[in-house]
Amino acid sequence: MTSVSLLVTSGSCVGNAVCPTEVINFDRQTKTCYSLPDYPENVFGATGRLIGNDTYVSCGGYIIGMHGPRTDKCYKFGSITPIATMRKSKNYAASVVIENKLWVVGGIQEDDYSNLYYLNSTEFVEPANGRVQPGPDLPKRKYAACILKMNSTSVFLIGGWPDPQETWLYNFGMEDPVWERGKDLNTGRDKHACGIVKDSADESKTIVIVAGKNSHIHTKVYIYTLYIHQCIHYRHRHLDIYIDIGQDSVWQSHR
């Protein structure tokens, strides 16, 4: 049986204390592993993903107990030395793994005069060599969104401030990729979580589950079904795969 665990690290704890790194094991009674190393900086609003089978990389965040700054550092789990420095410091960015790189998108940046800026810029972080390169801009400035990799070439940007109901699709497989609007969420969300499951009855369906914060509702789960079609000519571009966001794609509310 494959063991399934969730790594929880950094964040905002009571009294600005350093939050311990914990592992939740879903295969048996929940266990907390306090022997794991804490995050190197006391931050919240960082973003990270597992790259490959054993490399967890996290970037950015707001340093707790200080009037800023947002950090531009990226760390690999288990290391106290940054593996990369982003081009911009930020927190509440979102991230997804693309070809063994962490793609960090959006977020909030603060200047020397405490002015806050929502970002539409993105960056690729390569944990293998510490290289950081600019990525394609988001369709608009956005923070506290959630982003998912739908297949080998497509990503799905969901919610985020200041337009929390919007969703956007981006297909790296296009010759000239652009962001395309998806179906709006039933309820706008920021600082939320999202994930993907497959429909066991129909492998062509990808189901996106979205849950978490909005202004009024904190516990509803939204499910979005996407139908994948092969070898379709879409507009003037020739695609091997595209995501249909037409009548077959709907958001469903589940309590």
C-alpha positions, 0 to 999 in steps of 0.5 A, a space after each residue: 500500500 502506498 503511504 499518503 502524507 501531507 507536509 505542513 510547514 511555516 504559517 501564522 501561529 498564535 503569538 507570532 511563534 514559529 510554527 512547527 513542521 508537521 506531517 499528517 499521515 492519512 493511512 493510519 492515526 494522525 501523527 505529528 513528527 516534531 523531529 522534522 526541521 522547522 522552516 528556516 524563516 518565520 513566515 506566512 503566505 509562502 508557496 511551495 510544491 513537491 517536485 519529483 518524488 522527494 524535493 519540496 521547494 517553497 518560496 516567498 512569504 511575509 516575515 512575522 514580527 517585522 514590518 515586512 519585508 516580504 522575502 524573496 528566498 526559496 528553500 528546499 525542505 531540510 535545508 537552512 540555506 536558500 537554494 534560490 533568490 526570486 527576482 521579486 520578494 512577495 507573499 500570497 503567490 501561487 505555484 505549480 510545477 512545470 518541467 521540474 521547475 517551480 512556477 511562482 505566479 502573482 502575489 503581493 510586493 511591498 516597496 520601501 514606503 510600505 506601499 503594497 502592489 499586486 503582481 501579475 509577474 511570474 517566475 520559474 525557479 529551478 531547484 537543481 541549479 538555483 536559476 530563476 527566470 521570468 515567466 509569462 505574465 498573468 492576465 491581470 494582477 492577482 494574489 492569494 489565488 490557487 493554480 493547478 496543472 491540469 495535464 502535461 501542458 495546461 494550467 488552471 488559475 482559480 480565484 484570488 484577489 481582486 477578482 475572486 470569482 474568475 478562473 483562467 486557463 493557460 496552455 503551454 502546448 500552443 505555438 503562441 500561448 495566451 490566457 483564456 477565461 474559464 467559467 467563473 466560480 459560484 462563489 469568489 475565493 481567495 486564500 483558498 485551496 484547490 486540488 485535482 481528482 480523476 473520475 474513476 468512471 471516465 478518465 477523460 474527465 478532470 475534476 477540480 475541487 476548490 474549498 476555503 476562504 471567502 467573505 461569507 462561506 468557509 466550508 463549501 466545496 466546489 467541483 469543476 469538471 473539464 472534458 479533454 478532447 484529442 486532436 482538435 483545431 481550436 480557432 486558428 491554432 492547431 492543438 493536440 489537446 485543449 480544455 473545453 470550457 463550454 457547456 460541458 464545464 460546470 461548477 457544482 456546489 457540495 456541502 
